[in-house]
Amino acid sequence: MTPFTADLKEHIQSSIAFSLKEDIGSGDITALLIPDDQEITASVISREPAVLCGQAWVEEVFHQLGQNISLTWHNKEGDFLEPNQPFLTLKGHARTILTGERVALNYLQTLSYTATISRQYAQDVSATNLTILDTRKTLPGLRLAQKHAVRVGGSSNHRIGLYDAFLIKENHIMAAGSIANAVTMAKKIAPGKTIEVETENLAEVAMAVESGADIIMLDNFSYEDMATAVEQHKGKVKFEASGNMDQDKLMMVAKTGVDYVSIGAITKHVQAIDLSLRVHQE
């Protein structure tokens, strides 16, 4: 698995700090019902099949809350969880565990869902040469977290943001005057950065290839036109299929020979894995 970058570590710390402040505010008044010296043991259980993701976020919750809560993971990041499978045991200060429960589970349930869907897409194309990519259509404030979850599930990341690669779309092309002008300017602005051009027809594909783009996005192309674009420019550039992609279309896309398919649904159509924390009876 890809090691955590400094940016991701900083993101985890700041996200958890914000989430705890948002939830606790001036103090957890319900936790005050529990004696301050009471300690408990609790387990977190998945109620449905899932790919486990978000361990670092949970650990940061209890690190920031203090009180030396003991966390024992029975599964590692990326493991598949069966329904009703306990995968985490917490021991320690009762007030702290119950105060941190909701924030910890919010991250776990969201990131595990993203990882689970990512795994499904990756498995669908495992026998092909097609690579599944996410998009920038992420939940606000959770960009790096969801990008991590996508990798945990087995799919791959498109660009992280607006800074690490060019994606030249219709409005950029209009402003620059042409595909060729846009690509030429991009090479001057940030030499070495990947340049991708969104195209809407085969004529634009030819222009983008001629201009020296690295990747050509085939936006809402028919399967026939995808195959034609690949055949006409094979070996010159990489091709990415995009536009209302879902699991039902993947095998047909793979047959066209494109290299990538980008799917916004992996990170934007997010539900929550059903998780619960159960306190053990001592």
Secondary structure, 3 states (H helix, E strand, C coil): CCCCCHHHHHHHHHHHHHHHHHHHCCCCCHHHHCCCCCEEEEEEEECCCEECCCHHHHHHHHHHHCCCCEEEECCCCCCEECCCEEEEEEEEEHHHHHHHHHHHHHHHHHHHHHHHHHHHHHHHCCCCCCEEECCCCCCCCCHHHHHHHHHHHCCECCCCCCCCCEEECHHHHHHHCCHHHHHHHHHHHCCCCCEEEEECCHHHHHHHHHHCCCEEEEECCCHHHHHHHHHHCCCCCEEEEECCCCHHHHHHHHHHCCCEEECCHHHHCCCCCCEEEEECCC
